[in-house]
Amino acid sequence: MALSGRIGYRSTPNSELSSQNIDLGSWPMVDENSLSAARKTKFLARKKAIELYLKGATDAVLQKKTGEKRSNIYRIITNRCLQRHSDGDIFGWRGALPHYRVTAYERQTAPVVHENGAGATGALKWLLERPQFKDLKDRFHKRILNNADSLAHPKINVQTIFRWFIDELRKAGLEDQKAWPFNSESLGYESVRLYIKKVLAEHPFLAMSKMGGPDAIAKAKASDGTRRPDFKLFDRVECDAHKLDCRMVVMVPSPHGGYEPRKIRRIWIIVIIDVRSRAVLGYHISLRRECSALDVLITIKNALSKWAPRTLTFCEDGYAEGAALPSAHSEVYLSACSLMATQIPPLMATSNSPT
């Protein structure tokens, strides 16, 4: 996002960069606590300087309060923070991070690999951008995205694509010229691997369909829950399992007398909940390592049956006064998930949170 404007000593209300036309609240955030102490200090100084700059602070004020020059803050805002990130959003506060690259490295000269392996940064991109390799770049991308053999499994077979690419470079005569990647020990394998990963990231739906089959895209679509239909009470229910990872021992009465210890590694709580009211219609506790179809069927059976309090042996007041699932309050709530809201008594129809 290029912005033109004179970088002056003073800022006016009509300045192109101001808090009125830049919404800092919508900028992608940064986890400040994950930064090192020195980097965090520098980032917070830049952050404060950006806020002061957009409020019209002068160069003298910025340098006194943050140690940053006004011209540098203008550059950070326009050339970094307001630039477009690969995720589709602007860099935001990420652009103010010290030592954070916002543009890809562009090699200007042919790579010269040293004995220690250094000197090949950006070599693959430089190679593919050369005019004589434009056709190879197009075929390389098609090979990555359309090769069924290399993308037929969840784990991509990079070596198949890598061998094809190296063979194409041999045909182009790069091996005879001892040019990159044939002047490196690994033939640029890591660069090719990262490039394949980058191409797949740029085409997520196509890569997903290749790896997971034609139904993978449909299965991957999930709502964040903010635009749900306005269901009526007991129009739709949800079933979910909640896991408690723990290590415990339960003492089970033995037919031979006394108790026998039984180790339990995991507790599953499977619940069926009404979408509108969030009332629990039924639940089941499973002590298996993983939930089974039987556990789900038991949960459904409990949701369709009348709830009754259990006989407690560990205390006298395990239930709060009046505590019960909907089916215990009235027979009409048996099989409630199959009822329409018009069949629900007025008391429940006017409440979003039935007891």
C-alpha positions in Angstrom: 0.0 0.0 0.0 2.0 2.9 -1.3 1.3 6.3 0.4 2.7 9.6 -0.9 3.2 12.5 1.3 5.8 15.0 2.5 7.7 14.0 5.6 7.8 17.3 7.4 8.7 18.4 10.8 5.1 19.1 11.8 2.0 17.2 11.2 -1.3 18.8 10.3 -4.9 17.5 10.7 -5.0 17.0 6.9 -1.9 14.8 6.9 -2.3 11.6 4.9 -1.2 9.5 7.9 -3.2 10.2 11.0 -5.2 8.3 13.5 -8.4 9.3 11.7 -7.6 7.3 8.5 -5.6 4.5 10.1 -7.4 2.2 12.6 -4.7 0.8 14.9 -7.3 -1.3 16.7 -7.8 -3.4 13.5 -4.0 -4.1 13.1 -2.9 -7.7 13.6 -1.4 -8.0 17.1 2.0 -9.3 18.3 2.6 -11.5 21.3 5.0 -9.1 23.1 5.8 -11.6 25.9 7.3 -14.1 23.3 10.0 -11.6 22.3 13.4 -11.4 23.8 14.0 -8.5 26.3 16.0 -6.4 23.8 13.6 -7.0 21.0 10.6 -6.3 23.1 12.0 -3.0 24.3 12.6 -1.9 20.7 9.2 -3.0 19.6 7.4 -1.2 22.4 9.3 2.0 21.6 8.3 1.7 17.9 4.7 1.0 18.9 4.5 4.0 21.1 6.2 6.1 18.4 3.7 5.0 15.8 0.8 6.0 18.1 2.4 9.4 18.8 3.1 10.0 15.1 -0.5 9.4 14.1 -1.5 11.9 16.8 0.7 14.5 15.2 3.8 14.4 17.5 6.8 16.4 16.3 10.2 14.9 15.6 11.5 16.4 18.8 8.7 14.8 20.9 9.2 11.4 19.2 13.0 11.4 19.9 12.5 12.5 23.4 9.8 9.9 24.4 10.8 7.0 22.2 14.3 7.6 20.7 12.8 7.2 17.2 13.1 9.7 14.3 9.9 10.8 12.6 11.1 9.9 9.2 11.9 6.4 10.3 8.5 5.9 11.8 6.9 7.1 8.6 9.0 4.5 6.7 7.9 1.8 9.1 4.3 2.6 8.8 4.2 2.9 5.0 6.8 0.3 3.9 6.1 -2.3 6.6 3.0 -2.0 8.7 0.6 -1.1 5.8 2.1 -3.7 3.4 0.1 -6.7 2.5 1.0 -10.0 4.2 0.7 -13.4 2.5 -2.2 -14.2 4.8 -4.3 -11.5 3.0 -4.2 -9.0 5.9 -1.8 -6.1 6.4 1.3 -6.7 8.5 0.0 -4.3 11.2 2.0 -4.4 14.3 4.1 -7.3 12.9 5.7 -4.7 10.6 7.0 -2.9 13.7 9.0 -5.9 14.8 12.7 -5.4 14.7 14.7 -7.8 12.4 11.4 -9.1 10.8 11.5 -9.4 7.0 8.4 -8.1 5.3 9.7 -8.7 1.7 11.3 -11.8 0.3 15.0 -11.7 -0.4 15.9 -10.9 -4.0 19.2 -12.1 -5.3 20.8 -9.9 -7.9 23.8 -12.0 -8.9 24.5 -15.7 -9.7 25.0 -17.8 -6.6 28.5 -18.7 -5.6 28.6 -21.5 -3.1 31.5 -21.5 -0.7 33.2 -24.5 0.9 31.1 -24.2 4.0 27.9 -24.2 1.9 27.1 -20.5 2.3 26.3 -18.2 -0.6 23.2 -19.8 -2.1 20.5 -17.8 -0.4 17.7 -17.1 -2.9 19.4 -19.2 -5.5 16.3 -21.2 -6.5 14.1 -18.1 -6.9 16.9 -16.4 -8.9 17.2 -19.4 -11.2 13.4 -19.7 -11.9 13.1 -15.9 -12.6 15.7 -16.1 -15.4 13.9 -15.7 -18.9 15.3 -19.0 -20.2 13.7 -20.9 -17.3 10.2 -19.4 -17.5 8.8 -22.5 -19.1 10.5 -24.7 -16.5 8.9 -22.6 -13.7 5.5 -23.1 -15.2 6.0 -26.9 -15.6 7.5 -27.1 -12.1 4.4 -25.5 -10.6 2.1 -27.8 -12.5 4.2 -30.8 -11.4 3.7 -29.7 -7.8 0.0 -29.1 -8.0 -1.1 -31.8 -10.5 1.2 -34.7 -9.8 -1.1 -37.4 -8.4 1.8 -39.7 -7.5 3.4 -37.1 -5.2 0.3 -35.8 -3.7 -1.8 -38.9 -3.3 -0.8 -39.4 0.4 -1.1 -37.1 3.4 2.7 -36.8 3.5 3.9 -35.3 0.2 6.6 -37.2 -1.6 9.0 -34.3 -2.2 11.8 -36.6 -3.5 9.7 -37.5 -6.6 9.3 -33.9 -7.6 12.9 -33.1 -6.6 14.3 -35.8 -8.9 12.2 -34.6 -11.8 13.4 -31.0 -11.2 17.1 -32.0 -11.1 16.7 -34.0 -14.3 15.2 -31.0 -16.0 18.1 -28.8 -14.9 20.5 -31.4 -16.3 18.8 -31.3 -19.6 19.2 -27.5 -19.6 23.0 -28.0 -19.3 23.5 -26.6 -15.8 25.4 -29.7 -14.6 28.0 -29.2 -17.4 28.3 -25.6 -16.4 28.8 -26.6 -12.8 26.1 -24.0 -11.9 23.8 -24.1 -8.9 22.5 -26.5 -7.7 25.2 -28.8 -9.1 27.9 -26.9 -7.2 26.3 -27.7 -3.9 26.6 -31.0 -1.9 22.8 -31.5 -1.5 21.9 -30.3 -5.0 19.7 -27.7 -3.4 17.3 -30.2 -1.9 16.3 -28.1 1.1 15.6 -25.1 -1.2 13.4 -27.2 -3.5 11.5 -28.7 -0.5 10.8 -25.2 1.0 9.7 -24.0 -2.5 7.2 -26.9 -2.9 5.9 -26.1 0.6 5.5 -22.4 -0.4 3.6 -23.2 -3.7 1.2 -25.5 -1.8 0.6 -22.8 0.8 -0.4 -20.4 -2.0 -3.0 -22.9 -3.3 -4.4 -24.4 -0.1 -7.7 -25.8 -1.5 -6.0 -27.4 -4.5 -3.4 -29.0 -2.3 -6.1 -30.1 0.2 -8.1 -31.9 -2.5 -4.9 -33.6 -3.8 -3.9 -34.9 -0.4 -7.4 -35.6 1.1 -9.5 -36.5 -1.9 -12.4 -34.6 -3.6 -14.4 -34.4 -0.3 -11.5 -32.8 1.7 -12.4 -29.2 0.9 -16.1 -29.7 2.0 -15.0 -31.5 5.2 -12.5 -28.7 6.0 -15.2 -26.0 5.9 -16.2 -25.2 9.5 -18.1 -22.3 11.0 -16.8 -20.3 13.9 -20.3 -20.3 15.4 -20.9 -16.6 14.9 -23.5 -16.9 12.1 -25.6 -19.8 13.3 -29.3 -20.0 12.3 -31.7 -18.8 15.0 -33.0 -22.2 16.0 -36.0 -22.6 18.2 -35.8 -24.4 21.5 -35.0 -28.1 21.0 -34.9 -27.7 17.2 -31.4 -29.0 17.0 -28.9 -30.7 19.4 -25.1 -31.1 19.5 -23.2 -34.1 20.7 -19.6 -33.7 21.8 -17.0 -35.6 23.9 -14.8 -33.8 26.4 -11.6 -35.5 27.5 -9.8 -35.4 30.9 -6.2 -36.6 30.7 -5.3 -38.0 34.1 -3.8 -40.9 35.9 -5.9 -42.4 38.7 -6.7 -45.7 40.4 -10.2 -46.8 41.3 -10.7 -49.4 44.0 -13.3 -51.9 42.8 -15.0 -54.2 45.2 -13.7 -57.8 44.7 -15.9 -60.8 44.8 -13.2 -62.5 46.9 -13.4 -59.7 49.5 -11.7 -56.4 49.8 -10.9 -54.2 46.8 -8.9 -54.5 43.6 -7.1 -51.4 42.1 -8.0 -50.6 38.5 -5.9 -48.0 36.7 -7.8 -45.4 34.7 -5.8 -43.3 32.1 -8.6 -41.1 30.7 -12.1 -39.9 31.4 -14.5 -39.0 28.6 -17.7 -37.0 29.2 -20.1 -37.3 26.2 -22.9 -34.8 26.3 -25.9 -33.9 24.1 -26.8 -30.2 24.3 -29.7 -28.2 23.0 -28.2 -25.6 20.5 -30.6 -22.7 21.5 -30.7 -23.0 25.3 -27.4 -24.8 25.8 -29.3 -27.1 28.2 -27.8 -30.6 28.7 -30.3 -33.2 27.6 -28.2 -36.2 28.4 -24.7 -37.3 29.2 -22.5 -40.4 29.7 -19.1 -40.9 31.3 -16.7 -43.3 29.7 -13.5 -44.7 31.1 -12.2 -46.0 27.8 -9.0 -44.8 26.1 -11.1 -43.6 23.2 -14.8 -43.0 22.8 -16.7 -45.8 21.0 -20.0 -46.0 19.1 -21.5 -47.7 22.2 -20.7 -44.7 24.3 -22.5 -42.4 21.9 -25.5 -44.7 21.8 -25.7 -44.7 25.6 -25.6 -40.9 25.6 -28.4 -40.8 23.1 -30.4 -43.3 25.2 -29.9 -41.1 28.3 -31.0 -38.0 26.4 -34.2 -39.7 25.3 -34.9 -41.2 28.8 -36.3 -39.5 31.9 -33.5 -38.3 34.1 -33.5 -39.3 37.8 -30.9 -38.4 40.5 -28.4 -41.1 41.3 -28.0 -42.7 44.7 -24.9 -41.0 46.1 -22.5 -42.8 48.5 -19.7 -40.2 48.7 -21.7 -37.4 50.3 -25.2 -36.4 51.4 -25.7 -33.2 49.4 -24.2 -33.9 46.0 -27.1 -32.2 44.1 -28.0 -28.6 44.4 -31.6 -27.9 45.4 -33.9 -28.3 42.3 -31.0 -29.6 40.1 -32.2 -31.8 37.2 -32.1 -32.2 33.5 -35.1 -30.9 31.4 -36.7 -34.4 31.2 -37.0 -34.6 35.0 -39.1 -31.3 35.1 -41.8 -32.5 32.7 -42.7 -35.6 30.6 -43.0 -33.3 27.6 -39.2 -33.0 27.5 -38.7 -36.7 26.9 -37.3 -37.0 23.3 -37.1 -33.1 23.3 -34.8 -33.0 20.4 -37.5 -34.3 18.1 -40.1 -31.8 19.3 -41.0 -28.5 17.6 -40.8 -25.4 19.7 -44.6 -25.0 19.3 -45.1 -28.0 21.5 -43.1 -26.6 24.4 -45.0 -25.1 27.3 -45.1 -21.3 27.5 -42.8 -21.3 30.6 -40.0 -22.9 28.5 -40.8 -21.1 25.3 -40.0 -17.8 26.9 -36.8 -18.8 28.5 -33.4 -19.1 26.8 -31.9 -21.0 29.7 -34.1 -23.7 31.0 -33.0 -25.3 34.2 
